[in-house]
């Protein structure tokens, strides 16, 4: 089971976002049969089977094992990933493009950029997984509290200078290109 799977197909996204199928996907973090799921979620086994076939057709669940009981075979399925992220490419061919946004300080630009990261890393991870390789990534995630807009602006200037200096030192025209994204946004307030 993968940690995270990026869904790029519109049909798979629709299947995963259906409330009943989404609940079944959540339950299938632990392998289960249609009969076991039916008892757990309170839906007829035949309907659960119908939902599972759709999820399996889209690669969102996979066969964990088959159990034989007399002349019957019970299929035990599990989710293909612990969690799923729907790529903007699954929603629309005209997904938000950060290059089409002039205002690099806008929320719209940041959202489009995040969508591009999901699309690109999802595709790269799928290719790396198919070839049995790991995808080389680097992620830095931290929280910083700014006392003022001036502090935030000074931090942005210092960070920009540091990143440009590092990029100049380590960039080689004949090297494998990597995309570096540095983003900041206010933390959302917790719902009470």
ABEGO torsion letter per residue (X at the ends): XBABBBBABAAAAAAAABAAAAAAAAAAABBBBAAAAAAAAGBBAAAAAAAAAAAAAAGABBBABBBBBEABBBBBBBBABABBBBBAAAABABBBBAAABABAABAAAAAAAAAAAAAAAAAAAAAAAAAGBBBBBBBBBBBBBBABAAAAAAAAAAAAAAAAAAAAAABBAABBBBBBBBBBBBBBBBBX
